[in-house]
Amino acid sequence: MATFLWLVAAGADKSAIESTVAAFKYGPFFFAVFLLLTMTSLAAHWYRKAAEADKNTYRFILIASFAAGLIAVGVSIRWWLVSRPKIYAYAASIKNLRDYETISADHNVYFWAEQTNLHPEVDDPTLLRHEHLVVLQDHPFEPGQTVQITLAKSQVARGTCGLPYLGDSEPAFIWVLDEKSQKMVLKPEIDTKASLLSFFVKSAFAAEVTSQAARPAAERAADIQQPKVPQASLSTECEPFADLAKADASVGARLVAADQVLAISDASARQCVRSAPQNLELVASVKGLTRHSDPELAAKAGWIADKIAWKEALVQGLGSSNAKTSQAAKAAVQDLEPSDAKQVLGDVSAGLTTPVPQEKPIPTGTNAGDRFYVRARWSAADPKAVDCLTRLFNSELQGRPSLQKEQEFMKNKTSRVVYSTAEPWAEHISAAIAGCGGTSSYVRF
């Protein structure tokens, strides 16, 4: 390398510099080829033109250069087998990353993404992907060796975990929440199948609506423009509760808020949701997040619900002598899941009860905020229901074709999944599906 820099500084011609670069790059191979081809050819040329008295000398040069070339070839072969630079590769994959999740690693780790659908009924390959990765290094991988991978959600770091070396096959990993450390960790996919199955089995909730008619268009528009965000009265310490309740906030931002809530004392957290009547709506918001598609956010919402003693807060609110507090508690109960509402209503006197609410839409996290999915089902043998649903979807969904093309699309179908970023629209479309003679269910993916 020093010779190369000296030649450049001295203004050597291009051929001299290229020869030096080749000698540096190829080492023994370069000198083997140089001696075998160049020096041997020159010696043979000189031998043919030499006088008889000088031929012995040139014969010696020819034989010596050829022998030196063979020795250089032998040295280069040994160098190639023993001392050459070696590259070892380890391939793995991290599956089921959401569009708001990103991963990063050291400079010697290379990623490529494989887009896939959340579910066969959700034709959007941007929401879920598998990340394949290759780790390169100059020495063999050893059992127990790990590569540090960092996970971020909505550009907010959620933790760094070691991805272990598991052999030459391409193992698959999944990010899961370790409840003991309360951090996201990488686990081999085979170890997580059972827990993931139980998670997804609980991800669909029926919302059978049989009598409620579709609401007028003006009321639907008002619902979409005015999402249910609690107008809480909070101190500075309690402000993370409001950030946690924002459905249009990113998953990363809400996780930061959840960590901040978990960091304050239990007594302070309970005071946050009891300090003003309207703050009781935060209890319903927190309980709603326990069903979120992001397992980390759902788990932390569950811990927060326990921290604030959610049921006790609503039971006390319903029994309050303050009319505003009692009304706020009733409104919060109506925003709970039926099973949660029954727990609250079972602990209050008969005179304080309120109707058990219907099932609520389930939030699915995306890079653009939460989505609320509704699955519609109907009988293809019921032409009246099919026609009603066809017109409903054609008028309600964005970017739909003509009614005739919608009818073609609906032929031979018995189910369809639709979604909105507005929870009230999901409730509206669920009722409208029932009004057409179909059944609906709220689902998450």
C-alpha positions in Angstrom: 0.0 0.0 0.0 2.9 2.4 0.8 4.3 1.7 -2.7 1.0 2.5 -4.3 0.7 5.8 -2.5 4.3 6.7 -3.4 3.6 6.0 -7.1 0.5 8.2 -7.1 2.4 11.0 -5.4 5.3 10.6 -7.9 3.0 10.9 -10.8 3.6 7.4 -12.2 1.8 6.3 -15.3 -1.5 4.4 -15.2 0.0 1.0 -16.1 2.6 1.2 -13.3 -0.1 2.1 -10.8 -2.5 -0.6 -12.0 0.3 -3.2 -11.8 1.1 -2.2 -8.2 -2.6 -2.3 -7.3 -2.8 -5.8 -8.8 0.3 -7.0 -6.9 -1.2 -5.6 -3.6 -4.7 -7.2 -4.3 -3.7 -10.6 -5.5 -0.4 -11.2 -3.6 1.2 -14.6 -4.4 -1.1 -15.1 -7.3 0.2 -12.0 -9.0 3.9 -13.0 -8.6 3.2 -16.6 -9.7 1.6 -15.4 -12.9 4.3 -12.7 -13.4 7.2 -15.2 -13.0 5.6 -18.0 -15.1 4.5 -15.8 -18.0 6.6 -12.7 -18.0 10.0 -13.8 -16.8 9.8 -17.2 -18.5 8.8 -15.6 -21.8 11.6 -13.1 -21.6 14.2 -15.7 -20.7 13.1 -17.9 -23.7 13.3 -14.8 -25.9 16.8 -13.9 -24.7 17.9 -17.6 -25.0 16.9 -17.8 -28.7 18.8 -14.6 -29.6 21.9 -15.3 -27.4 25.2 -16.4 -28.7 26.3 -20.0 -28.0 28.6 -18.8 -25.2 25.8 -17.1 -23.4 23.1 -19.8 -23.8 24.0 -21.6 -20.6 23.4 -18.4 -18.7 20.0 -17.8 -20.3 19.1 -21.5 -19.9 19.7 -21.1 -16.1 17.5 -17.9 -16.0 14.7 -19.8 -17.9 14.8 -22.8 -15.5 15.2 -20.6 -12.4 12.3 -18.3 -13.3 10.1 -21.3 -14.1 11.0 -23.0 -10.8 10.4 -19.8 -8.9 7.0 -19.5 -10.6 6.1 -23.0 -9.5 7.2 -22.3 -5.9 5.1 -19.1 -6.0 2.1 -21.1 -7.2 2.6 -23.6 -4.3 2.8 -20.7 -1.8 -0.3 -19.1 -3.2 -2.3 -22.3 -3.0 -1.3 -22.8 0.6 -2.2 -19.1 1.3 -5.6 -19.7 -0.4 -6.3 -22.8 1.7 -5.0 -21.4 5.1 -4.5 -17.7 5.2 -7.0 -16.2 2.7 -9.7 -13.9 4.0 -12.7 -16.0 4.9 -16.4 -14.9 5.1 -18.9 -16.8 7.2 -22.6 -16.2 6.9 -25.5 -16.8 9.1 -29.0 -16.4 7.7 -32.2 -16.0 9.8 -35.5 -14.2 9.6 -37.7 -12.2 11.9 -41.4 -12.7 11.1 -44.6 -10.8 11.4 -43.3 -7.2 11.7 -46.0 -4.5 11.4 -45.6 -1.5 9.2 -44.8 0.7 12.2 -42.1 -1.7 13.4 -38.5 -1.3 12.2 -35.3 -3.2 13.1 -31.7 -2.3 13.0 -28.4 -4.0 13.8 -24.6 -3.8 13.5 -22.9 -2.8 10.2 -22.3 -6.5 9.3 -26.0 -7.4 9.2 -27.9 -7.0 6.0 -31.7 -7.1 5.7 -34.3 -7.6 3.0 -38.1 -7.5 3.4 -40.7 -9.9 2.3 -44.1 -8.3 2.2 -47.1 -10.4 3.2 -50.8 -10.0 4.0 -52.1 -9.7 7.6 -54.8 -12.2 6.7 -56.2 -13.6 3.4 -59.2 -11.3 3.8 -57.1 -8.2 4.1 -55.5 -7.5 0.7 -52.9 -5.0 1.8 -49.3 -6.2 1.7 -47.9 -3.1 3.3 -49.1 -3.9 6.8 -47.1 -7.0 7.6 -43.7 -8.3 6.5 -41.0 -10.8 7.3 -37.4 -9.5 7.5 -34.7 -11.9 6.3 -31.2 -11.1 7.4 -27.7 -12.3 6.8 -24.9 -11.8 9.3 -21.3 -11.8 7.9 -18.1 -12.2 9.8 -14.5 -13.4 9.2 -14.5 -16.3 11.7 -16.8 -19.2 12.3 -20.0 -18.7 14.2 -20.1 -20.5 17.6 -23.1 -21.9 19.6 -24.4 -19.2 22.0 -23.1 -16.3 19.9 -25.7 -13.5 19.5 -26.2 -10.6 17.2 -27.8 -7.5 18.7 -31.0 -6.4 17.0 -32.9 -3.3 18.0 -36.7 -2.9 17.6 -38.4 0.4 17.1 -42.1 1.1 16.9 -43.1 4.3 15.1 -39.4 5.4 15.4 -39.4 4.9 19.1 -36.9 2.3 20.4 -38.5 -0.5 22.3 -35.4 -2.6 23.2 -32.4 -4.4 22.0 -32.2 -8.2 22.1 -29.6 -10.8 21.1 -30.5 -13.0 18.1 -28.8 -16.3 18.8 -26.9 -18.5 16.4 -28.9 -21.7 16.0 -26.9 -23.5 13.2 -26.7 -23.5 9.5 -30.5 -23.7 8.8 -32.4 -20.4 8.5 -34.3 -20.1 11.8 -37.3 -17.8 12.2 -37.8 -15.5 15.2 -40.7 -13.4 16.5 -40.7 -10.4 18.8 -42.6 -11.2 22.0 -43.2 -9.4 25.2 -41.3 -10.8 28.2 -43.6 -10.0 31.1 -40.9 -10.5 33.7 -38.6 -7.8 32.2 -41.5 -5.9 30.5 -39.4 -5.7 27.4 -39.6 -7.0 23.8 -37.4 -10.0 23.2 -36.7 -12.3 20.2 -37.8 -15.9 20.5 -37.6 -18.7 18.0 -40.9 -19.1 16.2 -41.3 -22.7 17.3 -41.3 -21.5 21.0 -44.0 -18.9 20.4 -46.6 -20.8 18.3 -48.6 -21.8 21.4 -48.8 -18.4 22.9 -49.4 -16.7 19.6 -52.3 -19.1 18.9 -54.0 -18.2 22.1 -53.5 -14.5 21.4 -55.1 -14.7 17.9 -57.9 -17.1 19.1 -59.0 -14.2 21.4 -58.7 -11.7 18.6 -62.2 -12.0 17.1 -65.3 -10.9 19.0 -68.8 -11.4 17.7 -71.0 -8.3 17.5 -74.4 -9.8 16.4 -76.8 -6.9 15.8 -80.3 -7.9 14.9 -82.6 -4.9 15.3 -80.7 -1.6 15.1 -81.3 0.2 11.8 -78.7 2.1 9.8 -78.3 5.7 11.1 -78.8 8.7 8.7 -75.8 10.0 6.7 -75.5 13.2 8.6 -75.1 11.4 11.9 -72.5 9.1 10.4 -70.4 12.1 9.2 -70.6 13.7 12.7 -69.4 10.4 14.2 -66.4 10.3 11.9 -65.5 14.0 12.4 -65.8 13.7 16.2 -64.0 10.5 17.4 -64.5 9.6 21.0 -61.4 11.2 22.7 -61.9 11.9 26.4 -61.7 15.6 27.2 -60.0 14.9 30.5 -58.9 17.5 33.1 -55.4 16.3 34.0 -52.4 17.5 36.0 -48.9 17.5 34.4 -48.2 14.1 36.1 -51.4 12.7 34.6 -51.0 14.0 31.0 -49.6 10.6 29.7 -53.1 9.2 30.3 -54.5 11.6 27.6 -51.7 10.6 25.2 -52.5 6.9 25.8 -56.2 7.5 24.9 -55.5 9.1 21.5 -56.6 6.6 18.8 -54.9 8.6 16.1 -51.5 8.5 18.0 -48.8 6.2 16.8 -48.2 2.9 18.6 -44.7 4.1 19.6 -46.1 7.3 21.2 -48.7 5.4 23.1 -46.1 3.0 24.4 -44.0 5.9 25.6 -47.1 7.2 27.4 -47.8 3.8 28.9 -44.3 3.6 30.3 -44.7 7.0 31.8 -48.0 6.0 33.5 -46.5 2.8 34.8 -43.6 4.9 36.3 -45.9 6.9 38.6 -47.1 5.6 41.9 -50.3 3.6 42.2 -51.9 6.2 44.3 -51.1 9.0 41.9 -52.4 6.9 38.9 -55.7 6.2 40.7 -56.1 9.9 41.5 -55.6 10.8 37.9 -58.7 9.0 36.8 -60.8 10.1 39.8 -59.8 13.8 40.1 -62.6 15.0 37.8 -65.8 13.3 36.6 -64.8 13.3 32.9 -61.5 11.6 33.7 -63.5 8.3 34.3 -63.7 7.9 30.5 -59.9 7.2 30.7 -60.7 4.0 32.5 -62.7 2.8 29.5 -60.0 3.9 27.1 -57.3 2.0 29.1 -59.5 -1.2 29.2 -60.2 -0.9 25.4 -56.4 -0.9 24.7 -56.1 -4.3 26.4 -57.6 -5.7 23.2 -55.2 -3.9 20.9 -53.4 -5.9 18.2 -50.0 -4.8 19.5 -49.2 -7.3 22.2 -46.9 -4.9 24.1 -49.4 -2.1 24.1 -52.2 -4.5 25.1 -50.2 -6.0 28.0 -49.1 -2.6 29.3 -52.7 -1.4 29.1 -53.7 -4.4 31.3 -51.1 -3.5 33.8 -52.3 0.1 33.9 -55.9 -1.1 34.4 -54.8 -3.0 37.4 -52.7 -0.1 38.6 -55.7 2.3 38.6 -58.1 -0.3 40.1 -60.4 0.2 37.1 -63.4 -1.7 38.4 -63.3 0.0 41.8 -63.0 3.4 40.1 -66.2 2.9 38.1 -68.1 1.2 41.0 -67.4 4.2 43.2 -68.3 6.6 40.4 -71.7 4.9 39.8 -72.4 5.2 43.5 -71.3 8.8 43.8 -73.7 11.4 45.2 -72.3 13.8 42.6 -74.6 13.7 39.6 -71.8 14.6 37.1 -69.6 11.8 38.5 -72.4 9.3 38.3 -73.3 10.2 34.8 -69.6 10.1 33.7 -69.3 6.6 35.2 -72.4 5.4 33.4 -70.9 6.7 30.1 -67.6 5.0 30.8 -69.4 1.7 31.5 -71.1 2.0 28.1 -67.7 2.2 26.5 -66.5 -1.0 28.1 -66.7 -4.5 26.7 -69.9 -6.4 27.8 -67.9 -8.8 30.0 -66.1 -5.9 31.7 -69.3 -3.9 32.2 -71.0 -6.9 33.8 -68.1 -7.1 36.4 -68.8 -3.5 37.3 -72.6 -3.7 37.3 -72.5 -6.8 39.4 -71.0 -4.8 42.3 -73.5 -2.0 42.4 -77.0 -1.8 43.7 -80.0 -2.4 41.4 -80.9 1.2 41.4 -77.5 2.3 40.0 -77.3 -0.2 37.1 -77.1 0.8 33.4 -77.8 -1.3 30.3 -75.0 -3.7 29.4 -73.2 -2.3 26.3 -72.7 -4.0 23.0 -69.4 -5.3 21.7 -66.9 -2.7 20.7 -64.6 -2.4 17.7 -61.1 -3.7 18.3 -58.1 -1.6 17.4 -55.5 -2.9 14.9 -52.3 -0.8 15.0 -50.8 0.6 11.7 -48.3 3.2 10.8 -51.1 5.7 10.2 -52.9 5.1 13.5 -55.5 2.4 14.6 -57.9 0.7 12.2 -61.1 -0.9 13.1 -62.1 -4.0 11.1 -65.6 -5.4 10.6 -66.2 -8.8 9.0 -69.6 -9.2 7.3 -71.2 -12.6 6.6 -74.4 -13.4 4.7 -76.1 -16.1 2.8 -75.6 -16.2 -0.9 -79.1 -17.8 -1.1 -80.7 -14.6 0.2 -80.9 -12.2 -2.9 -82.4 -9.4 -0.8 -79.6 -9.4 1.7 -77.0 -9.6 -1.1 -78.5 -6.7 -3.0 -78.7 -4.6 0.2 -75.1 -5.3 1.2 -73.9 -4.6 -2.3 -75.5 -1.2 -2.3 -74.2 -0.6 1.2 -70.6 -1.4 0.4 -70.7 0.5 -2.9 -71.9 3.7 -1.1 -69.9 3.4 2.1 -66.4 2.3 0.9 -63.9 4.6 -0.7 -62.8 4.1 -4.3 -65.5 1.6 -5.3 -66.5 1.0 -8.9 -69.9 1.3 -10.5 -72.8 -0.5 -8.9 -72.8 -3.0 -11.7 -69.2 -3.9 -11.1 -69.9 -4.1 -7.4 -72.6 -6.6 -8.1 -70.1 -8.7 -10.1 -67.6 -8.5 -7.3 -70.2 -9.7 -4.7 -71.2 -12.8 -6.8 -70.5 -16.1 -5.0 -69.2 -14.2 -1.9 -70.4 -14.9 1.6 -68.1 -12.7 3.6 -66.2 -9.5 3.4 -63.9 -7.5 5.7 -64.1 -3.7 5.7 -62.4 -1.1 7.9 -62.1 2.5 9.0 -59.8 4.6 11.1 -62.9 5.9 12.8 -64.4 3.7 15.5 -67.9 5.2 15.2 -68.0 4.2 11.5 -67.2 0.6 12.4 -70.1 0.6 14.8 -72.3 2.2 12.1 -71.4 -0.3 9.4 -71.9 -3.2 11.8 -75.4 -2.1 12.5 -76.0 -1.4 8.7 -74.8 -4.9 7.9 -77.3 -6.4 10.3 -80.0 -4.1 8.9 -79.4 -5.8 5.5 -79.9 -9.2 6.9 -76.2 -10.1 7.4 -74.2 -10.7 10.6 -71.1 -8.7 11.6 -68.2 -9.2 13.9 -65.4 -7.0 15.0 -62.0 -8.4 14.3 -58.3 -7.4 14.7 -55.4 -8.6 12.7 
